[in-house]
Amino acid sequence: MKLIQSNFAASAQRAARDCKVFYFCGPDEAGAHDAAQAIVALLPAGSERVELAGAELRRDPVRLSDEARSTSLFGGARYIFVRTAGDEACEAVETLLDSPVEPCPVLIVASSASDKSRIAKLLGDRGDALVAMFHPPELKAVTAAVRSLADAAGLRLDSAIAERIAKACALDTRMARAEIDKLALYLDATPQAPRTADAQALDAIGAKNEDDGFAAVVNCVLGGDLGRLSGELSRVREMSLNPVGLLLAFERRAAQLAQLAARLGPRGDVQRFVEGERQARRIFFRDAADLAVQLGRWRGRRLERLIARLVALHRELLANSQSAELLLAQGLSEIARAASIQPRGRAA
């Protein structure tokens, strides 16, 4: 079974009933993650969750099959949730499919992968498997999703506030959900006792926007400005900026670039496109010049590699928190050097 974001919701219930292996991919990682959670919600209540990483399965391909055939400690239902990048888990999935025993549900969220990946090709023609591809959403769709999340949390939002949240979260629905949860907690809102959220309440929960401190280093690194790099990394240390928080700012910008690049196309005029987006107020006017430079450097396969590197760097920071600042500085230096190399045939 093959789906995309436009028909996923209508087919999710049937997929949860008929499929055992689910593969969620595409440049919209937030959309893929949300879809996986939608399938989890349709599985038997109280199912035990087993989490595996693609790197683990690359080292031990048999583990996925062994876990999928195992029974829960308490004899109840269970499912396996795999986070991977690209085709790290391909051999593990092949082993799983060759197993004669029917597995428990296996959900795979593959960042930096597409429906042309090796795993997708393994699963695409099977009746017991789902391949779902998610492209970056439009602002209108995310704004509608924000309002739906707010309704479920007992918040009344007008369109302007919902759109502001969507833009602030760089169209990432996972981040938007966290903002809605904070807003509901701040206003003591529940579905039984709804509250109206206005701009003042939104300002209160986000009074200090760390992105203001992150913007300069994000633009320096992704723009390949090696002359400013040392100073910006020194500023990061002096201000004690949170390494993971800073990396999230890079991930949000990469997601924004992926969305813009998808609309621009491989041969579009970057400057003209960005100016059109600015005039349509789909991008903040102060970001226009930096986005034009970054789109000139990060498109196509280069952008895919950037996203994969940021995901890998995020994992490294979480696994080595004591060395997070050093790992981040090294990773950002690598990205800046790559950005400084102008792609052939493209103007920044």
TADA-V831111 format. One record per pair of residues at least 12 apart in sequence whose C-alpha atoms are under 10 Angstrom apart, sorted by sequence separation. I is the first residue (numbers start at 0). GAP is how many residues later the second one is. D is the distance in whole Angstrom. If there is no record, write none. Layout:
<<I/GAP/D> <I/GAP/D>>
This chain:
<<2/12/10> <23/12/7> <51/12/8> <66/12/9> <67/12/7> <118/12/9> <119/12/9> <146/12/8> <149/12/9> <164/12/10> <182/12/10> <183/12/10> <215/12/10> <216/12/8> <219/12/8> <220/12/10> <260/12/10> <275/12/10> <315/12/9> <1/13/10> <22/13/9> <66/13/8> <92/13/10> <119/13/10> <145/13/9> <148/13/10> <165/13/10> <183/13/8> <219/13/10> <259/13/9> <273/13/10> <274/13/7> <313/13/10> <0/14/8> <21/14/8> <146/14/9> <147/14/10> <161/14/9> <164/14/8> <182/14/8> <186/14/8> <216/14/9> <217/14/9> <259/14/9> <273/14/6> <274/14/9> <312/14/8> <313/14/9> <51/15/10> <92/15/10> <143/15/8> <145/15/9> <146/15/6> <164/15/9> <182/15/10> <185/15/8> <216/15/6> <273/15/8> <312/15/7> <63/16/8> <114/16/7> <142/16/7> <145/16/6> <146/16/9> <185/16/9> <215/16/7> <216/16/7> <273/16/10> <0/17/10> <21/17/9> <49/17/8> <113/17/9> <114/17/8> <115/17/10> <142/17/9> <144/17/9> <145/17/8> <179/17/10> <183/17/10> <259/17/9> <270/17/9> <273/17/7> <274/17/9> <312/17/10> <0/18/9> <49/18/9> <63/18/9> <113/18/9> <114/18/6> <142/18/9> <143/18/8> <144/18/10> <145/18/10> <146/18/10> <161/18/10> <182/18/7> <185/18/9> <213/18/10> <216/18/9> <270/18/9> <273/18/6> <309/18/10> <312/18/7> <88/19/9> <113/19/7> <114/19/9> <139/19/10> <142/19/5> <143/19/8> <145/19/8> <146/19/10> <182/19/7> <185/19/7> <215/19/10> <216/19/8> <272/19/9> <273/19/10> <311/19/10> <312/19/9> <3/20/9> <112/20/9> <113/20/9> <141/20/9> <142/20/5> <145/20/7> <181/20/9> <184/20/10> <270/20/9> <271/20/9> <0/21/9> <1/21/10> <2/21/9> <3/21/10> <88/21/9> <113/21/10> <141/21/8> <142/21/8> <144/21/9> <182/21/9> <269/21/9> <270/21/6> <273/21/9> <309/21/8> <3/22/9> <15/22/9> <16/22/10> <49/22/10> <87/22/9> <106/22/10> <139/22/10> <140/22/10> <142/22/8> <143/22/9> <179/22/10> <182/22/7> <212/22/10> <213/22/8> <259/22/10> <269/22/6> <270/22/9> <308/22/8> <309/22/9> <4/23/10> <11/23/8> <15/23/6> <47/23/10> <48/23/9> <79/23/10> <84/23/10> <85/23/10> <86/23/8> <105/23/10> <106/23/9> <107/23/10> <108/23/10> <139/23/8> <141/23/9> <142/23/6> <178/23/9> <181/23/7> <182/23/10> <212/23/9> <259/23/10> <268/23/10> <269/23/9> <308/23/10> <11/24/10> <14/24/8> <15/24/8> <47/24/7> <78/24/9> <79/24/7> <80/24/9> <81/24/8> <82/24/9> <83/24/7> <84/24/8> <85/24/6> <86/24/10> <104/24/10> <138/24/7> <141/24/6> <142/24/9> <148/24/9> <152/24/10> <181/24/9> <269/24/10> <270/24/9> <12/25/9> <15/25/9> <16/25/8> <46/25/9> <47/25/9> <56/25/9> <63/25/9> <77/25/10> <78/25/6> <79/25/6> <80/25/6> <81/25/6> <82/25/6> <83/25/6> <84/25/5> <85/25/6> <86/25/9> <93/25/8> <96/25/9> <140/25/9> <141/25/9> <145/25/10> <154/25/8> <269/25/7> <270/25/9> <308/25/10> <309/25/9> <4/26/8> <8/26/8> <11/26/8> <12/26/8> <15/26/6> <16/26/8> <47/26/9> <55/26/10> <57/26/10> <77/26/6> <78/26/5> <79/26/5> <80/26/5> <81/26/5> <82/26/5> <83/26/5> <84/26/5> <85/26/6> <86/26/8> <92/26/7> <96/26/9> <139/26/9> <144/26/10> <149/26/10> <153/26/10> <154/26/10> <178/26/8> <212/26/9> <269/26/7> <308/26/8> <4/27/9> <7/27/8> <11/27/7> <14/27/10> <15/27/7> <47/27/10> <56/27/9> <60/27/10> <63/27/10> <64/27/7> <68/27/9> <76/27/8> <77/27/7> <78/27/6> <79/27/6> <80/27/6> <81/27/6> <82/27/6> <83/27/6> <84/27/6> <85/27/5> <86/27/10> <89/27/9> <90/27/10> <91/27/10> <138/27/7> <141/27/10> <145/27/8> <148/27/8> <149/27/8> <152/27/7> <178/27/9> <213/27/8> <255/27/9> <268/27/9> <3/28/10> <12/28/10> <13/28/10> <47/28/7> <48/28/9> <49/28/8> <50/28/9> <51/28/7> <52/28/8> <53/28/7> <54/28/9> <55/28/9> <60/28/7> <63/28/6> <64/28/8> <67/28/8> <76/28/9> <77/28/9> <78/28/8> <79/28/8> <80/28/8> <81/28/8> <82/28/8> <83/28/9> <84/28/7> <85/28/8> <89/28/7> <90/28/9> <93/28/8> <138/28/7> <141/28/10> <142/28/8> <144/28/8> <148/28/7> <151/28/10> <152/28/7> <154/28/8> <155/28/10> <212/28/8> <213/28/10> <217/28/8> <221/28/8> <8/29/9> <12/29/7> <46/29/7> <47/29/6> <48/29/6> <49/29/6> <50/29/6> <51/29/6> <52/29/6> <53/29/6> <54/29/7> <57/29/9> <58/29/9> <59/29/9> <60/29/8> <61/29/8> <62/29/7> <63/29/7> <64/29/9> <65/29/10> <66/29/10> <83/29/9> <88/29/10> <89/29/5> <92/29/8> <93/29/10> <141/29/6> <149/29/10> <150/29/10> <154/29/7> <216/29/9> <217/29/9> <220/29/9> <305/29/8> <4/30/9> <7/30/10> <8/30/10> <11/30/8> <12/30/9> <45/30/8> <46/30/5> <47/30/4> <48/30/5> <49/30/5> <50/30/5> <51/30/5> <52/30/5> <53/30/4> <54/30/9> <57/30/6> <58/30/9> <60/30/6> <61/30/6> <63/30/10> <64/30/6> <65/30/8> <68/30/9> <86/30/7> <87/30/10> <88/30/8> <89/30/9> <92/30/9> <140/30/9> <141/30/8> <142/30/9> <145/30/7> <149/30/6> <152/30/9> <153/30/7> <44/31/10> <45/31/7> <46/31/5> <47/31/6> <48/31/6> <49/31/6> <50/31/6> <51/31/7> <52/31/6> <53/31/7> <56/31/7> <57/31/6> <59/31/9> <60/31/4> <61/31/9> <63/31/8> <64/31/5> <67/31/10> <68/31/10> <85/31/7> <86/31/6> <87/31/9> <138/31/9> <139/31/10> <141/31/7> <144/31/9> <145/31/7> <148/31/7> <149/31/8> <152/31/7> <209/31/8> <213/31/9> <214/31/9> <217/31/7> <218/31/9> <221/31/9> <259/31/9> <263/31/9> <43/32/9> <44/32/8> <45/32/8> <46/32/7> <47/32/8> <48/32/7> <49/32/8> <50/32/8> <51/32/9> <52/32/9> <53/32/9> <55/32/9> <56/32/6> <57/32/8> <58/32/10> <59/32/8> <60/32/8> <61/32/10> <62/32/9> <63/32/7> <64/32/8> <68/32/7> <70/32/10> <85/32/9> <86/32/6> <89/32/9> <138/32/7> <144/32/9> <148/32/9> <152/32/9> <154/32/9> <209/32/9> <213/32/6> <216/32/10> <217/32/6> <221/32/9> <305/32/9> <43/33/7> <44/33/10> <46/33/10> <53/33/8> <54/33/6> <55/33/8> <56/33/9> <57/33/7> <58/33/9> <60/33/9> <61/33/7> <62/33/9> <64/33/9> <65/33/9> <67/33/9> <68/33/7> <69/33/8> <70/33/9> <85/33/9> <86/33/9> <137/33/8> <142/33/10> <145/33/9> <146/33/9> <149/33/9> <153/33/10> <154/33/10> <155/33/9> <212/33/9> <213/33/9> <216/33/9> <217/33/10> <265/33/8> <305/33/10> <42/34/9> <43/34/9> <53/34/5> <54/34/8> <56/34/8> <57/34/7> <60/34/7> <61/34/8> <64/34/7> <67/34/8> <68/34/5> <69/34/8> <136/34/7> <141/34/9> <145/34/8> <149/34/8> <153/34/9> <154/34/6> <210/34/9> <213/34/10> <214/34/8> <218/34/9> <256/34/8> <260/34/7> <264/34/9> <265/34/7> <42/35/9> <43/35/10> <52/35/9> <53/35/5> <56/35/6> <60/35/9> <67/35/5> <68/35/7> <135/35/8> <136/35/9> <153/35/5> <154/35/7> <161/35/10> <163/35/9> <209/35/8> <210/35/8> <213/35/7> <214/35/9> <217/35/8> <255/35/9> <256/35/10> <259/35/8> <260/35/10> <263/35/10> <264/35/9> <42/36/9> <52/36/9> <53/36/9> <55/36/10> <56/36/9> <64/36/9> <66/36/9> <67/36/5> <135/36/9> <136/36/10> <152/36/7> <153/36/4> <154/36/8> <160/36/8> <161/36/10> <209/36/8> <213/36/9> <217/36/10> <301/36/9> <64/37/10> <65/37/9> <66/37/9> <67/37/7> <152/37/6> <153/37/4> <160/37/7> <164/37/9> <210/37/10> <256/37/8> <257/37/9> <260/37/8> <261/37/9> <301/37/9> <53/38/9> <64/38/8> <67/38/7> <151/38/8> <152/38/6> <153/38/7> <154/38/9> <155/38/7> <156/38/9> <157/38/9> <159/38/9> <160/38/7> <163/38/9> <210/38/7> <214/38/10> <252/38/9> <256/38/7> <260/38/6> <261/38/9> <39/39/8> <63/39/10> <64/39/10> <66/39/10> <149/39/10> <150/39/9> <151/39/6> <152/39/9> <153/39/7> <154/39/5> <155/39/6> <156/39/6> <157/39/8> <159/39/9> <209/39/9> <210/39/10> <255/39/10> <259/39/9> <260/39/8> <39/40/10> <149/40/10> <150/40/8> <152/40/10> <153/40/4> <154/40/5> <155/40/5> <156/40/6> <157/40/8> <253/40/9> <257/40/9> <297/40/10> <39/41/9> <64/41/10> <149/41/9> <152/41/8> <153/41/6> <154/41/6> <155/41/6> <156/41/7> <157/41/10> <160/41/8> <167/41/10> <252/41/10> <253/41/10> <256/41/8> <257/41/8> <296/41/9> <297/41/8> <301/41/9> <63/42/9> <151/42/10> <152/42/9> <153/42/9> <154/42/6> <155/42/9> <156/42/10> <256/42/8> <257/42/9> <260/42/9> <296/42/6> <150/43/8> <153/43/10> <154/43/10> <167/43/10> <295/43/10> <296/43/8> <36/44/10> <149/44/10> <150/44/10> <253/44/9> <296/44/8> <297/44/10> <298/44/9> <35/45/9> <149/45/10> <257/45/7> <293/45/8> <296/45/6> <297/45/9> <149/46/10> <256/46/8> <257/46/8> <292/46/10> <295/46/8> <296/46/6> <149/47/9> <295/47/8> <296/47/10> <19/48/10> <254/48/10> <253/49/8> <257/49/9> <296/49/8> <32/50/10> <253/50/9> <295/50/6> <296/50/8> <297/50/10> <294/51/10> <295/51/6> <296/51/7> <253/52/8> <254/52/8> <294/52/10> <295/52/4> <253/53/6> <294/53/7> <53/54/9> <292/54/9> <293/54/7> <50/55/10> <52/55/10> <53/55/10> <250/55/9> <291/55/10> <292/55/5> <49/56/9> <50/56/10> <51/56/9> <52/56/10> <53/56/9> <249/56/10> <250/56/7> <253/56/9> <291/56/7> <249/57/9> <290/57/10> <289/58/10> <19/59/9> <20/59/10> <21/59/10> <22/59/9> <23/59/10> <24/59/10> <250/59/7> <21/60/10> <24/60/9> <249/60/8> <250/60/8> <24/61/9> <42/62/9> <247/62/9> <246/63/8> <247/63/10> <250/63/9> <246/64/9> <39/65/9> <38/66/10> <246/66/8> <247/66/8> <39/67/9> <222/67/7> <246/67/7> <38/68/9> <218/68/9> <221/68/9> <222/68/9> <221/69/9> <222/69/9> <223/69/9> <243/69/10> <36/70/9> <218/70/10> <219/70/9> <222/70/6> <223/70/9> <243/70/7> <246/70/9> <35/71/7> <218/71/6> <221/71/9> <222/71/5> <242/71/9> <243/71/10> <20/72/9> <35/72/8> <214/72/9> <217/72/10> <218/72/8> <221/72/6> <222/72/9> <35/73/7> <220/73/10> <221/73/9> <222/73/9> <223/73/9> <243/73/7> <34/74/9> <218/74/9> <219/74/10> <222/74/7> <242/74/8> <243/74/8> <20/75/9> <32/75/9> <33/75/10> <218/75/8> <221/75/8> <222/75/9> <242/75/10> <20/76/9> <31/76/9> <32/76/7> <221/76/8> <269/76/9> <270/76/9> <31/77/7> <32/77/9> <174/77/10> <243/77/9> <268/77/9> <269/77/8> <270/77/8> <31/78/8> <32/78/9> <242/78/9> <268/78/9> <269/78/8> <29/79/10> <31/79/8> <169/79/10> <266/79/9> <28/80/8> <168/80/10> <171/80/8> <242/80/10> <243/80/8> <28/81/8> <29/81/10> <169/81/9> <170/81/9> <242/81/6> <243/81/9> <246/81/8> <19/82/8> <20/82/9> <28/82/6> <169/82/6> <241/82/9> <242/82/6> <245/82/9> <249/82/10> <19/83/7> <20/83/9> <21/83/8> <22/83/9> <23/83/8> <24/83/8> <25/83/9> <26/83/10> <27/83/8> <28/83/8> <168/83/8> <169/83/7> <171/83/8> <241/83/8> <242/83/9> <19/84/7> <20/84/6> <21/84/6> <22/84/6> <23/84/6> <24/84/6> <25/84/8> <26/84/7> <27/84/9> <28/84/10> <167/84/10> <169/84/10> <170/84/8> <171/84/9> <221/84/9> <240/84/9> <242/84/9> <243/84/9> <18/85/10> <19/85/5> <20/85/5> <21/85/5> <22/85/5> <23/85/5> <24/85/5> <25/85/7> <26/85/6> <169/85/7> <170/85/8> <239/85/9> <242/85/7> <246/85/9> <18/86/8> <19/86/6> <20/86/6> <21/86/6> <22/86/6> <23/86/6> <24/86/6> <25/86/7> <26/86/7> <169/86/6> <242/86/9> <18/87/9> <19/87/8> <20/87/8> <21/87/8> <22/87/7> <23/87/8> <24/87/7> <25/87/6> <26/87/8> <168/87/10> <24/88/6> <25/88/5> <170/88/9> <236/88/8> <15/89/9> <23/89/9> <24/89/5> <25/89/7> <166/89/10> <169/89/10> <235/89/9> <236/89/10> <23/90/9> <24/90/7> <25/90/10> <22/91/10> <23/91/9> <24/91/10> <22/92/9> <24/92/9> <232/92/10> <236/92/10> <235/93/9> <24/95/9> <232/95/10> <233/95/10> <22/96/8> <23/96/9> <35/96/10> <232/96/7> <22/97/7> <34/97/9> <232/97/10> <21/98/10> <34/98/10> <34/99/9> <229/99/10> <232/99/9> <22/100/8> <31/100/8> <228/100/10> <232/100/9> <21/101/9> <22/101/9> <31/101/7> <32/101/10> <20/102/8> <30/102/9> <31/102/6> <30/103/6> <31/103/9> <228/103/9> <229/103/9> <28/104/10> <29/104/9> <30/104/8> <228/104/8> <20/105/10> <27/105/9> <28/105/8> <29/105/10> <30/105/8> <20/106/10> <21/106/9> <22/106/8> <23/106/8> <24/106/8> <25/106/8> <26/106/8> <27/106/5> <28/106/9> <29/106/9> <30/106/8> <18/107/9> <19/107/9> <20/107/7> <21/107/6> <22/107/6> <23/107/6> <24/107/6> <25/107/5> <26/107/7> <27/107/5> <28/107/8> <29/107/10> <225/107/9> <228/107/8> <18/108/7> <19/108/6> <20/108/5> <21/108/5> <22/108/5> <23/108/5> <24/108/5> <25/108/5> <26/108/6> <27/108/5> <228/108/10> <17/109/8> <18/109/4> <19/109/6> <20/109/6> <21/109/6> <22/109/6> <23/109/6> <24/109/6> <25/109/6> <26/109/6> <27/109/7> <223/109/9> <17/110/6> <18/110/5> <19/110/8> <20/110/9> <21/110/8> <22/110/8> <23/110/8> <24/110/9> <25/110/8> <26/110/10> <221/110/9> <223/110/10> <225/110/7> <3/111/10> <16/111/9> <17/111/8> <18/111/7> <220/111/7> <223/111/8> <224/111/7> <225/111/7> <2/112/10> <14/112/9> <15/112/10> <17/112/9> <219/112/10> <220/112/7> <222/112/10> <223/112/5> <224/112/8> <1/113/9> <14/113/8> <15/113/10> <169/113/10> <220/113/9> <221/113/7> <222/113/7> <223/113/6> <225/113/9> <14/114/8> <15/114/9> <217/114/9> <220/114/7> <221/114/6> <222/114/10> <223/114/7> <224/114/8> <225/114/7> <14/115/7> <166/115/9> <216/115/9> <220/115/4> <221/115/9> <222/115/10> <223/115/4> <224/115/7> <166/116/9> <219/116/8> <220/116/8> <221/116/9> <222/116/6> <223/116/4> <166/117/9> <218/117/10> <220/117/9> <221/117/6> <222/117/7> <223/117/8> <1/118/9> <11/118/10> <217/118/10> <220/118/7> <221/118/8> <222/118/10> <223/118/9> <135/119/8> <219/119/10> <220/119/9> <135/120/8> <1/121/9> <2/121/10> <135/121/10> <137/121/8> <0/122/8> <1/122/6> <135/122/7> <136/122/7> <137/122/10> <0/123/6> <1/123/8> <134/123/9> <135/123/5> <0/124/7> <1/124/10> <7/124/7> <134/124/8> <135/124/9> <0/125/7> <1/125/10> <6/125/10> <7/125/9> <137/125/10> <222/125/9> <0/126/6> <7/126/9> <135/126/8> <0/127/8> <1/127/9> <2/127/8> <3/127/8> <4/127/7> <5/127/10> <134/127/8> <135/127/10> <0/128/6> <1/128/6> <2/128/6> <3/128/5> <4/128/7> <5/128/9> <0/129/5> <1/129/5> <2/129/5> <3/129/5> <4/129/5> <5/129/10> <0/130/6> <1/130/6> <2/130/6> <3/130/6> <4/130/7> <0/131/8> <1/131/8> <2/131/9> <3/131/8> <4/131/10> <4/132/9> <33/139/8> <30/140/10> <32/140/9> <33/140/7> <29/141/9> <30/141/8> <32/141/8> <29/142/6> <30/142/7> <27/143/9> <28/143/8> <29/143/6> <30/143/8> <138/143/8> <27/144/8> <28/144/10> <29/144/6> <137/144/10> <27/145/10> <28/145/9> <29/145/9> <111/191/10> <112/191/9> <111/192/6> <110/193/10> <111/193/8> <111/194/9> <111/195/7> <112/195/9> <110/196/8> <111/196/6> <110/197/7> <111/197/9> <111/199/9> <110/200/8> <84/222/10> <85/222/8> <84/223/7> <84/224/10> <29/225/9> <28/226/9> <84/226/8> <26/227/10> <27/227/7> <83/227/10> <84/227/8> <26/228/8> <27/228/10> <83/228/10> <27/230/8> <26/231/7> <27/231/8> <26/232/8> <26/235/9> <26/276/10> <26/277/8> <26/280/9>>
